[in-house]
């Protein structure tokens, strides 16, 4: 059987990397073109293939639950709130522009969402924001600002709202986590590359120090705070 990505997976690429984003469940996978020049070569790897199957990236063995209706009635935006990252992972080829999303851009996003819901309310049952980077928590103030405004738009229009976030977990302490829960972030993706020794060789800070202890400490501190409807996915980066 030919290996195929399902129709909800979209590919974004630059000169160095490819990101596969799954609009069905909000999950993403990033890999280097140095290791896998094409998506076909990425999928062809048997270990990666099993990961893609388990995370619902593939067409085969995927149980759709009215997917088109659900997605078509969701206003979903993926927001890159900061282009920089506090990590310098050895396998990452990003150039790390230090630009953060401005207040002007944030207001434009809020205005767009408000106008879209106002003018096309009958089309939507839900607003979904996905926080992405860089490292999105480097710009927590803008996340709070946009979230509060969009939550109010959803409330006024009696529409469901939720958000998800892809973060390295280093800044996800209990105080920040509680803020995000209050802002209806329902899903977190955090990468941990194996045990501490292996992880700290790859996922390092700008100063070269390891990050494993801080990430695990954060997860242990917030474990008793996690509501039943919050999903935290730990994944291993490929590439």
Secondary structure, DSSP 8 states (H G I E B T S, - for coil): ----B-TTEEEEE-SSEEEEEETTTTEEEEEETTT-SSHHHHHHSHHHHHHHHHTT-BSTT---SSHHHHHHTEEEEEEEEES--SB--TT--------B--HHHHHHHHHHHHHHHHHSGGG-SEEEEEEEES-GGGGHHHHHHHHHHHHHHHHHTT-EEEEEEEE-STT--HHHHHHHHHTTEEEEEEE--SSHHHHHHHSBBTTS-B-HHHHHHHHHHHGGG--TT-EEEEE----
